[in-house]
Amino acid sequence: MLRDAGLVTLRKDGTKRFYRADREALGPLADYLQAMWGARLDALASLAEAAERNENTP
């Protein structure tokens, strides 16, 4: 639904799907969401990246 509305973009990598918010399409809502969720999403991204690195380490 968000992709159909043009609010997110999709990048496929094999069987994985990565969605990214389109800040320009979100307009003023982007700043509000960043202020509300920015730090928590950054922490979540760091944890996810660390977990992925650990999965790929022999």
PyMOL Python script that loads the backbone (N, CA, C, O; Angstrom):
from pymol import cmd

cmd.read_pdbstr("""\
ATOM      1  N   MET A   1       0.820  -1.177   0.000  1.00  0.00           N
ATOM      2  CA  MET A   1       0.000   0.000   0.000  1.00  0.00           C
ATOM      3  C   MET A   1       0.880   1.263   0.000  1.00  0.00           C
ATOM      4  O   MET A   1       0.635   2.191  -0.771  1.00  0.00           O
ATOM      5  N   LEU A   2       1.903   1.293   0.869  1.00  0.00           N
ATOM      6  CA  LEU A   2       2.782   2.463   0.920  1.00  0.00           C
ATOM      7  C   LEU A   2       3.558   2.623  -0.385  1.00  0.00           C
ATOM      8  O   LEU A   2       3.771   3.739  -0.858  1.00  0.00           O
ATOM      9  N   ARG A   3       3.977   1.501  -0.959  1.00  0.00           N
ATOM     10  CA  ARG A   3       4.704   1.550  -2.228  1.00  0.00           C
ATOM     11  C   ARG A   3       3.781   2.037  -3.339  1.00  0.00           C
ATOM     12  O   ARG A   3       4.176   2.865  -4.161  1.00  0.00           O
ATOM     13  N   ASP A   4       2.553   1.524  -3.362  1.00  0.00           N
ATOM     14  CA  ASP A   4       1.583   1.960  -4.374  1.00  0.00           C
ATOM     15  C   ASP A   4       1.289   3.452  -4.258  1.00  0.00           C
ATOM     16  O   ASP A   4       1.013   4.114  -5.258  1.00  0.00           O
ATOM     17  N   ALA A   5       1.348   3.975  -3.046  1.00  0.00           N
ATOM     18  CA  ALA A   5       1.100   5.404  -2.823  1.00  0.00           C
ATOM     19  C   ALA A   5       2.334   6.248  -3.120  1.00  0.00           C
ATOM     20  O   ALA A   5       2.261   7.477  -3.108  1.00  0.00           O
ATOM     21  N   GLY A   6       3.486   5.588  -3.391  1.00  0.00           N
ATOM     22  CA  GLY A   6       4.707   6.314  -3.692  1.00  0.00           C
ATOM     23  C   GLY A   6       5.438   6.829  -2.467  1.00  0.00           C
ATOM     24  O   GLY A   6       6.302   7.698  -2.585  1.00  0.00           O
ATOM     25  N   LEU A   7       5.107   6.309  -1.291  1.00  0.00           N
ATOM     26  CA  LEU A   7       5.724   6.791  -0.055  1.00  0.00           C
ATOM     27  C   LEU A   7       6.984   6.015   0.312  1.00  0.00           C
ATOM     28  O   LEU A   7       7.788   6.487   1.117  1.00  0.00           O
ATOM     29  N   VAL A   8       7.164   4.832  -0.268  1.00  0.00           N
ATOM     30  CA  VAL A   8       8.361   4.034  -0.021  1.00  0.00           C
ATOM     31  C   VAL A   8       8.866   3.470  -1.336  1.00  0.00           C
ATOM     32  O   VAL A   8       8.113   3.326  -2.300  1.00  0.00           O
ATOM     33  N   THR A   9      10.154   3.152  -1.360  1.00  0.00           N
ATOM     34  CA  THR A   9      10.732   2.482  -2.511  1.00  0.00           C
ATOM     35  C   THR A   9      11.145   1.083  -2.076  1.00  0.00           C
ATOM     36  O   THR A   9      11.374   0.833  -0.892  1.00  0.00           O
ATOM     37  N   LEU A  10      11.237   0.181  -3.033  1.00  0.00           N
ATOM     38  CA  LEU A  10      11.562  -1.209  -2.762  1.00  0.00           C
ATOM     39  C   LEU A  10      12.844  -1.579  -3.481  1.00  0.00           C
ATOM     40  O   LEU A  10      13.031  -1.265  -4.657  1.00  0.00           O
ATOM     41  N   ARG A  11      13.743  -2.264  -2.739  1.00  0.00           N
ATOM     42  CA  ARG A  11      14.953  -2.823  -3.344  1.00  0.00           C
ATOM     43  C   ARG A  11      14.962  -4.305  -3.018  1.00  0.00           C
ATOM     44  O   ARG A  11      14.867  -4.704  -1.857  1.00  0.00           O
ATOM     45  N   LYS A  12      15.080  -5.121  -4.073  1.00  0.00           N
ATOM     46  CA  LYS A  12      15.110  -6.569  -3.895  1.00  0.00           C
ATOM     47  C   LYS A  12      16.556  -7.042  -3.911  1.00  0.00           C
ATOM     48  O   LYS A  12      17.374  -6.572  -4.702  1.00  0.00           O
ATOM     49  N   ASP A  13      16.852  -7.986  -3.018  1.00  0.00           N
ATOM     50  CA  ASP A  13      18.163  -8.625  -2.959  1.00  0.00           C
ATOM     51  C   ASP A  13      17.921 -10.105  -2.710  1.00  0.00           C
ATOM     52  O   ASP A  13      17.806 -10.543  -1.565  1.00  0.00           O
ATOM     53  N   GLY A  14      17.846 -10.868  -3.788  1.00  0.00           N
ATOM     54  CA  GLY A  14      17.502 -12.277  -3.655  1.00  0.00           C
ATOM     55  C   GLY A  14      16.076 -12.410  -3.157  1.00  0.00           C
ATOM     56  O   GLY A  14      15.144 -11.888  -3.770  1.00  0.00           O
ATOM     57  N   THR A  15      15.907 -13.114  -2.039  1.00  0.00           N
ATOM     58  CA  THR A  15      14.569 -13.279  -1.471  1.00  0.00           C
ATOM     59  C   THR A  15      14.219 -12.183  -0.473  1.00  0.00           C
ATOM     60  O   THR A  15      13.112 -12.159   0.065  1.00  0.00           O
ATOM     61  N   LYS A  16      15.153 -11.281  -0.228  1.00  0.00           N
ATOM     62  CA  LYS A  16      14.919 -10.199   0.739  1.00  0.00           C
ATOM     63  C   LYS A  16      14.325  -8.990   0.025  1.00  0.00           C
ATOM     64  O   LYS A  16      14.588  -8.750  -1.153  1.00  0.00           O
ATOM     65  N   ARG A  17      13.522  -8.241   0.764  1.00  0.00           N
ATOM     66  CA  ARG A  17      12.930  -7.004   0.266  1.00  0.00           C
ATOM     67  C   ARG A  17      13.269  -5.894   1.250  1.00  0.00           C
ATOM     68  O   ARG A  17      13.021  -6.016   2.450  1.00  0.00           O
ATOM     69  N   PHE A  18      13.836  -4.815   0.734  1.00  0.00           N
ATOM     70  CA  PHE A  18      14.221  -3.683   1.580  1.00  0.00           C
ATOM     71  C   PHE A  18      13.390  -2.473   1.163  1.00  0.00           C
ATOM     72  O   PHE A  18      13.395  -2.071  -0.001  1.00  0.00           O
ATOM     73  N   TYR A  19      12.689  -1.909   2.116  1.00  0.00           N
ATOM     74  CA  TYR A  19      11.846  -0.746   1.864  1.00  0.00           C
ATOM     75  C   TYR A  19      12.503   0.489   2.467  1.00  0.00           C
ATOM     76  O   TYR A  19      13.088   0.438   3.549  1.00  0.00           O
ATOM     77  N   ARG A  20      12.395   1.582   1.752  1.00  0.00           N
ATOM     78  CA  ARG A  20      12.964   2.845   2.228  1.00  0.00           C
ATOM     79  C   ARG A  20      11.908   3.936   2.030  1.00  0.00           C
ATOM     80  O   ARG A  20      11.300   4.055   0.966  1.00  0.00           O
ATOM     81  N   ALA A  21      11.713   4.721   3.082  1.00  0.00           N
ATOM     82  CA  ALA A  21      10.771   5.835   2.987  1.00  0.00           C
ATOM     83  C   ALA A  21      11.306   6.869   2.017  1.00  0.00           C
ATOM     84  O   ALA A  21      12.501   7.164   2.007  1.00  0.00           O
ATOM     85  N   ASP A  22      10.429   7.412   1.212  1.00  0.00           N
ATOM     86  CA  ASP A  22      10.785   8.488   0.287  1.00  0.00           C
ATOM     87  C   ASP A  22      10.487   9.807   0.988  1.00  0.00           C
ATOM     88  O   ASP A  22       9.340  10.248   1.054  1.00  0.00           O
ATOM     89  N   ARG A  23      11.540  10.427   1.510  1.00  0.00           N
ATOM     90  CA  ARG A  23      11.379  11.650   2.307  1.00  0.00           C
ATOM     91  C   ARG A  23      10.679  12.754   1.526  1.00  0.00           C
ATOM     92  O   ARG A  23       9.870  13.495   2.084  1.00  0.00           O
ATOM     93  N   GLU A  24      10.985  12.862   0.252  1.00  0.00           N
ATOM     94  CA  GLU A  24      10.354  13.916  -0.568  1.00  0.00           C
ATOM     95  C   GLU A  24       8.853  13.672  -0.700  1.00  0.00           C
ATOM     96  O   GLU A  24       8.053  14.602  -0.602  1.00  0.00           O
ATOM     97  N   ALA A  25       8.480  12.411  -0.924  1.00  0.00           N
ATOM     98  CA  ALA A  25       7.058  12.079  -1.070  1.00  0.00           C
ATOM     99  C   ALA A  25       6.307  12.264   0.248  1.00  0.00           C
ATOM    100  O   ALA A  25       5.132  12.632   0.250  1.00  0.00           O
ATOM    101  N   LEU A  26       6.991  12.008   1.371  1.00  0.00           N
ATOM    102  CA  LEU A  26       6.352  12.160   2.679  1.00  0.00           C
ATOM    103  C   LEU A  26       6.171  13.619   3.070  1.00  0.00           C
ATOM    104  O   LEU A  26       5.335  13.942   3.914  1.00  0.00           O
ATOM    105  N   GLY A  27       6.961  14.505   2.451  1.00  0.00           N
ATOM    106  CA  GLY A  27       6.836  15.939   2.723  1.00  0.00           C
ATOM    107  C   GLY A  27       7.045  16.259   4.188  1.00  0.00           C
ATOM    108  O   GLY A  27       7.973  15.740   4.809  1.00  0.00           O
ATOM    109  N   PRO A  28       6.192  17.110   4.752  1.00  0.00           N
ATOM    110  CA  PRO A  28       6.350  17.531   6.148  1.00  0.00           C
ATOM    111  C   PRO A  28       6.228  16.381   7.138  1.00  0.00           C
ATOM    112  O   PRO A  28       6.739  16.467   8.254  1.00  0.00           O
ATOM    113  N   LEU A  29       5.561  15.317   6.743  1.00  0.00           N
ATOM    114  CA  LEU A  29       5.431  14.171   7.626  1.00  0.00           C
ATOM    115  C   LEU A  29       6.790  13.525   7.888  1.00  0.00           C
ATOM    116  O   LEU A  29       6.992  12.937   8.951  1.00  0.00           O
ATOM    117  N   ALA A  30       7.722  13.621   6.944  1.00  0.00           N
ATOM    118  CA  ALA A  30       9.054  13.022   7.104  1.00  0.00           C
ATOM    119  C   ALA A  30       9.775  13.595   8.319  1.00  0.00           C
ATOM    120  O   ALA A  30      10.375  12.847   9.091  1.00  0.00           O
ATOM    121  N   ASP A  31       9.724  14.895   8.495  1.00  0.00           N
ATOM    122  CA  ASP A  31      10.387  15.523   9.638  1.00  0.00           C
ATOM    123  C   ASP A  31       9.757  15.076  10.961  1.00  0.00           C
ATOM    124  O   ASP A  31      10.463  14.837  11.941  1.00  0.00           O
ATOM    125  N   TYR A  32       8.451  14.967  10.981  1.00  0.00           N
ATOM    126  CA  TYR A  32       7.743  14.523  12.175  1.00  0.00           C
ATOM    127  C   TYR A  32       8.135  13.089  12.526  1.00  0.00           C
ATOM    128  O   TYR A  32       8.433  12.784  13.681  1.00  0.00           O
ATOM    129  N   LEU A  33       8.133  12.219  11.528  1.00  0.00           N
ATOM    130  CA  LEU A  33       8.497  10.816  11.764  1.00  0.00           C
ATOM    131  C   LEU A  33       9.947  10.691  12.200  1.00  0.00           C
ATOM    132  O   LEU A  33      10.261   9.884  13.075  1.00  0.00           O
ATOM    133  N   GLN A  34      10.829  11.472  11.607  1.00  0.00           N
ATOM    134  CA  GLN A  34      12.242  11.431  11.980  1.00  0.00           C
ATOM    135  C   GLN A  34      12.419  11.859  13.433  1.00  0.00           C
ATOM    136  O   GLN A  34      13.174  11.235  14.178  1.00  0.00           O
ATOM    137  N   ALA A  35      11.730  12.913  13.834  1.00  0.00           N
ATOM    138  CA  ALA A  35      11.835  13.392  15.216  1.00  0.00           C
ATOM    139  C   ALA A  35      11.285  12.351  16.189  1.00  0.00           C
ATOM    140  O   ALA A  35      11.826  12.175  17.280  1.00  0.00           O
ATOM    141  N   MET A  36      10.217  11.665  15.800  1.00  0.00           N
ATOM    142  CA  MET A  36       9.563  10.722  16.691  1.00  0.00           C
ATOM    143  C   MET A  36      10.303   9.385  16.745  1.00  0.00           C
ATOM    144  O   MET A  36      10.420   8.801  17.822  1.00  0.00           O
ATOM    145  N   TRP A  37      10.804   8.884  15.613  1.00  0.00           N
ATOM    146  CA  TRP A  37      11.339   7.536  15.536  1.00  0.00           C
ATOM    147  C   TRP A  37      12.807   7.452  15.168  1.00  0.00           C
ATOM    148  O   TRP A  37      13.372   6.360  15.215  1.00  0.00           O
ATOM    149  N   GLY A  38      13.443   8.537  14.810  1.00  0.00           N
ATOM    150  CA  GLY A  38      14.799   8.515  14.280  1.00  0.00           C
ATOM    151  C   GLY A  38      15.803   7.730  15.108  1.00  0.00           C
ATOM    152  O   GLY A  38      16.457   6.826  14.587  1.00  0.00           O
ATOM    153  N   ALA A  39      15.935   8.053  16.374  1.00  0.00           N
ATOM    154  CA  ALA A  39      16.935   7.395  17.222  1.00  0.00           C
ATOM    155  C   ALA A  39      16.632   5.913  17.386  1.00  0.00           C
ATOM    156  O   ALA A  39      17.542   5.084  17.362  1.00  0.00           O
ATOM    157  N   ARG A  40      15.373   5.580  17.552  1.00  0.00           N
ATOM    158  CA  ARG A  40      14.999   4.172  17.737  1.00  0.00           C
ATOM    159  C   ARG A  40      15.218   3.370  16.462  1.00  0.00           C
ATOM    160  O   ARG A  40      15.671   2.226  16.514  1.00  0.00           O
ATOM    161  N   LEU A  41      14.897   3.967  15.320  1.00  0.00           N
ATOM    162  CA  LEU A  41      15.111   3.260  14.058  1.00  0.00           C
ATOM    163  C   LEU A  41      16.594   3.097  13.762  1.00  0.00           C
ATOM    164  O   LEU A  41      17.006   2.071  13.220  1.00  0.00           O
ATOM    165  N   ASP A  42      17.400   4.094  14.111  1.00  0.00           N
ATOM    166  CA  ASP A  42      18.854   3.976  13.930  1.00  0.00           C
ATOM    167  C   ASP A  42      19.404   2.840  14.786  1.00  0.00           C
ATOM    168  O   ASP A  42      20.248   2.069  14.331  1.00  0.00           O
ATOM    169  N   ALA A  43      18.927   2.738  16.026  1.00  0.00           N
ATOM    170  CA  ALA A  43      19.374   1.658  16.909  1.00  0.00           C
ATOM    171  C   ALA A  43      18.931   0.301  16.365  1.00  0.00           C
ATOM    172  O   ALA A  43      19.699  -0.660  16.399  1.00  0.00           O
ATOM    173  N   LEU A  44      17.710   0.219  15.869  1.00  0.00           N
ATOM    174  CA  LEU A  44      17.212  -1.024  15.295  1.00  0.00           C
ATOM    175  C   LEU A  44      18.022  -1.416  14.066  1.00  0.00           C
ATOM    176  O   LEU A  44      18.351  -2.589  13.889  1.00  0.00           O
ATOM    177  N   ALA A  45      18.345  -0.447  13.218  1.00  0.00           N
ATOM    178  CA  ALA A  45      19.148  -0.719  12.029  1.00  0.00           C
ATOM    179  C   ALA A  45      20.529  -1.240  12.421  1.00  0.00           C
ATOM    180  O   ALA A  45      21.035  -2.174  11.799  1.00  0.00           O
ATOM    181  N   SER A  46      21.135  -0.655  13.435  1.00  0.00           N
ATOM    182  CA  SER A  46      22.451  -1.111  13.893  1.00  0.00           C
ATOM    183  C   SER A  46      22.391  -2.543  14.403  1.00  0.00           C
ATOM    184  O   SER A  46      23.276  -3.347  14.108  1.00  0.00           O
ATOM    185  N   LEU A  47      21.355  -2.865  15.164  1.00  0.00           N
ATOM    186  CA  LEU A  47      21.199  -4.223  15.674  1.00  0.00           C
ATOM    187  C   LEU A  47      20.975  -5.218  14.533  1.00  0.00           C
ATOM    188  O   LEU A  47      21.535  -6.314  14.546  1.00  0.00           O
ATOM    189  N   ALA A  48      20.166  -4.841  13.560  1.00  0.00           N
ATOM    190  CA  ALA A  48      19.889  -5.726  12.429  1.00  0.00           C
ATOM    191  C   ALA A  48      21.146  -5.958  11.600  1.00  0.00           C
ATOM    192  O   ALA A  48      21.402  -7.078  11.158  1.00  0.00           O
ATOM    193  N   GLU A  49      21.933  -4.898  11.388  1.00  0.00           N
ATOM    194  CA  GLU A  49      23.171  -5.036  10.623  1.00  0.00           C
ATOM    195  C   GLU A  49      24.178  -5.909  11.364  1.00  0.00           C
ATOM    196  O   GLU A  49      24.873  -6.711  10.741  1.00  0.00           O
ATOM    197  N   ALA A  50      24.265  -5.763  12.685  1.00  0.00           N
ATOM    198  CA  ALA A  50      25.165  -6.591  13.474  1.00  0.00           C
ATOM    199  C   ALA A  50      24.736  -8.050  13.419  1.00  0.00           C
ATOM    200  O   ALA A  50      25.575  -8.943  13.302  1.00  0.00           O
ATOM    201  N   ALA A  51      23.435  -8.292  13.503  1.00  0.00           N
ATOM    202  CA  ALA A  51      22.928  -9.667  13.432  1.00  0.00           C
ATOM    203  C   ALA A  51      23.222 -10.270  12.072  1.00  0.00           C
ATOM    204  O   ALA A  51      23.587 -11.443  11.981  1.00  0.00           O
ATOM    205  N   GLU A  52      23.070  -9.491  11.020  1.00  0.00           N
ATOM    206  CA  GLU A  52      23.356  -9.997   9.674  1.00  0.00           C
ATOM    207  C   GLU A  52      24.843 -10.307   9.507  1.00  0.00           C
ATOM    208  O   GLU A  52      25.210 -11.316   8.904  1.00  0.00           O
ATOM    209  N   ARG A  53      25.696  -9.434  10.045  1.00  0.00           N
ATOM    210  CA  ARG A  53      27.144  -9.710   9.987  1.00  0.00           C
ATOM    211  C   ARG A  53      27.465 -11.002  10.717  1.00  0.00           C
ATOM    212  O   ARG A  53      28.261 -11.805  10.232  1.00  0.00           O
ATOM    213  N   ASN A  54      26.855 -11.213  11.875  1.00  0.00           N
ATOM    214  CA  ASN A  54      27.098 -12.435  12.663  1.00  0.00           C
ATOM    215  C   ASN A  54      26.617 -13.675  11.922  1.00  0.00           C
ATOM    216  O   ASN A  54      27.239 -14.732  12.030  1.00  0.00           O
ATOM    217  N   GLU A  55      25.525 -13.570  11.171  1.00  0.00           N
ATOM    218  CA  GLU A  55      25.027 -14.704  10.384  1.00  0.00           C
ATOM    219  C   GLU A  55      25.987 -15.055   9.253  1.00  0.00           C
ATOM    220  O   GLU A  55      26.121 -16.221   8.884  1.00  0.00           O
ATOM    221  N   ASN A  56      26.644 -14.054   8.714  1.00  0.00           N
ATOM    222  CA  ASN A  56      27.518 -14.263   7.558  1.00  0.00           C
ATOM    223  C   ASN A  56      28.956 -14.573   7.953  1.00  0.00           C
ATOM    224  O   ASN A  56      29.792 -14.818   7.083  1.00  0.00           O
ATOM    225  N   THR A  57      29.260 -14.568   9.247  1.00  0.00           N
ATOM    226  CA  THR A  57      30.608 -14.857   9.706  1.00  0.00           C
ATOM    227  C   THR A  57      30.721 -16.361   9.989  1.00  0.00           C
ATOM    228  O   THR A  57      29.938 -16.921  10.756  1.00  0.00           O
ATOM    229  N   PRO A  58      31.714 -17.004   9.351  1.00  0.00           N
ATOM    230  CA  PRO A  58      31.864 -18.458   9.564  1.00  0.00           C
ATOM    231  C   PRO A  58      32.274 -18.810  10.968  1.00  0.00           C
ATOM    232  O   PRO A  58      32.436 -19.988  11.287  1.00  0.00           O
TER     233      PRO A  58
END
""", "prot")
cmd.dss("prot")
cmd.show_as("cartoon", "prot")
cmd.util.cbc("prot")
cmd.orient("prot")
